[in-house]
Amino acid sequence: MDTKKVVKELQKKYPGKTVIEGEGEIICEVNPSTENPEESVAIAVIDKIQPHYHSKSTEYYEVIKGKLTLFIDGKKHELHEADSYTIEPGQTHWAEGSETWIKCTSNPGWIPQDHLQE
């Protein structure tokens, strides 16, 4: 992933929003849970995220650009632009893409304490 290019593009599209560089993904907090605890929205640019689950949050992934291979409890799902998928609490999931852009909505809003590594 061209991290500098992606960060610059996110900062241009979402001025003033927090951009976080993680391992295998870059996240822009469009509507963070600190502002709205009931629902958060982030734009994630994904190469590969590690297996994890959430005990409370339901996540809605919508592919904005590219193709995403999403694994839910070991089952593979191929998503393309405009496709979406709902991930329920307790479902172990991870994703692979190639600079794939997704919109991720979490209900309730995403918090680090609810992001549990497998």
Beta strands, then each sheet from edge to edge (+ up, - down):
strand 1: 18-22
strand 2: 25-31
strand 3: 40-53
strand 4: 58-65
strand 5: 68-72
strand 6: 75-79
strand 7: 84-87
strand 8: 93-107
strand 9: 116-117
sheet 1: 1+ 2- 3+ 8- 4+ 7-
sheet 2: 1+ 2- 3+ 9-
sheet 3: 1+ 2- 3+ 8- 5+ 6-
end
